[in-house]
Amino acid sequence: METPSHYNPLELDKIKNRTLATKIAKPSAHEEEKRKPVRNNDPSPHTYRNEEALDKISASVVKYAFSKNKQESFIDKALKKVSGRNTMP
C-alpha cells in the first residue's frame, strides 16, 4: 500500500468567511391555493364538545362475582371443573 501523494498548500488569502443569508421568496398564486385548508363538515377541535361526547357513549361496567359458599375451597373448585361433578356433599 502506498502513501497518498503530496498536496499543494492552500492559499488562505483566497478563502473568505461566508455570511449566512436567507432569501424568502414570495409564494405564487398557485402555491397560495394549495396552502388554504379544504372545507368539509368534519368537526373541528374547537367545536367538538367533550362533555356531550362522553354522555353519548356507554361506559362498560365490569362486575366481578365471588362465591359466597364458605365450605368450598380453591382445590374443590378446580376438582369440580376437571371432573364435572360436585365433590362436596
GROMACS elastic network, one bead per residue, 0.5 to 0.9 nm:
[ bonds ]
;  ai    aj funct       b0    kb
    2     5     6  0.88467   500
    4     7     6  0.87818   500
    7    10     6  0.88177   500
    9    12     6  0.89419   500
   10    13     6  0.88006   500
   10    14     6  0.85702   500
   10    15     6  0.88929   500
   11    14     6  0.59117   500
   11    15     6  0.74298   500
   12    15     6  0.53272   500
   12    16     6  0.81011   500
   13    16     6  0.74451   500
   25    28     6  0.89971   500
   27    30     6  0.80863   500
   27    31     6  0.59903   500
   27    32     6  0.65629   500
   28    31     6  0.52822   500
   28    32     6  0.63581   500
   28    33     6  0.89372   500
   29    32     6  0.50355   500
   29    33     6  0.64527   500
   29    34     6  0.89010   500
   30    33     6  0.53175   500
   30    34     6  0.66328   500
   31    34     6  0.51169   500
   31    35     6  0.64246   500
   32    35     6  0.51887   500
   32    36     6  0.66594   500
   33    36     6  0.55445   500
   33    37     6  0.87404   500
   34    37     6  0.78713   500
   39    42     6  0.86002   500
   40    43     6  0.86342   500
   41    44     6  0.87359   500
   43    46     6  0.80988   500
   43    47     6  0.63683   500
   43    48     6  0.60596   500
   44    47     6  0.54492   500
   44    48     6  0.62045   500
   45    48     6  0.53487   500
   45    49     6  0.85760   500
   46    49     6  0.82187   500
   48    52     6  0.87903   500
   48    53     6  0.83284   500
   49    52     6  0.56238   500
   49    53     6  0.63866   500
   49    54     6  0.88575   500
   50    53     6  0.51171   500
   50    54     6  0.61702   500
   50    55     6  0.86844   500
   51    54     6  0.52445   500
   51    55     6  0.63407   500
   51    56     6  0.88574   500
   52    55     6  0.51136   500
   52    56     6  0.63477   500
   53    56     6  0.52222   500
   53    57     6  0.66018   500
   54    57     6  0.55454   500
   54    58     6  0.80547   500
   54    59     6  0.88134   500
   55    58     6  0.75086   500
   66    69     6  0.89838   500
   67    70     6  0.80409   500
   67    72     6  0.87225   500
   69    72     6  0.59550   500
   69    73     6  0.88721   500
   70    73     6  0.77250   500
   71    88     6  0.83826   500
   72    75     6  0.81572   500
   72    76     6  0.59192   500
   72    77     6  0.68936   500
   72    88     6  0.76370   500
   73    76     6  0.51621   500
   73    77     6  0.63922   500
   73    78     6  0.87805   500
   74    77     6  0.51364   500
   74    78     6  0.62877   500
   74    79     6  0.87017   500
   75    78     6  0.50500   500
   75    79     6  0.61397   500
   75    80     6  0.85176   500
   76    79     6  0.51266   500
   76    80     6  0.61087   500
   76    81     6  0.87025   500
   76    86     6  0.83386   500
   76    87     6  0.67469   500
   76    88     6  0.76142   500
   77    80     6  0.50726   500
   77    81     6  0.63249   500
   77    82     6  0.87914   500
   77    86     6  0.86154   500
   77    87     6  0.86991   500
   78    81     6  0.51729   500
   78    82     6  0.63417   500
   78    83     6  0.86789   500
   79    82     6  0.51124   500
   79    83     6  0.59606   500
   79    84     6  0.79123   500
   79    85     6  0.82753   500
   79    86     6  0.82575   500
   79    87     6  0.72947   500
   80    83     6  0.53015   500
   80    84     6  0.52709   500
   80    85     6  0.53426   500
   80    86     6  0.54954   500
   80    87     6  0.63748   500
   81    84     6  0.52703   500
   81    85     6  0.75305   500
   81    86     6  0.88407   500
   82    85     6  0.82684   500
   83    86     6  0.81026   500
   83    87     6  0.86785   500
   86    89     6  0.74335   500
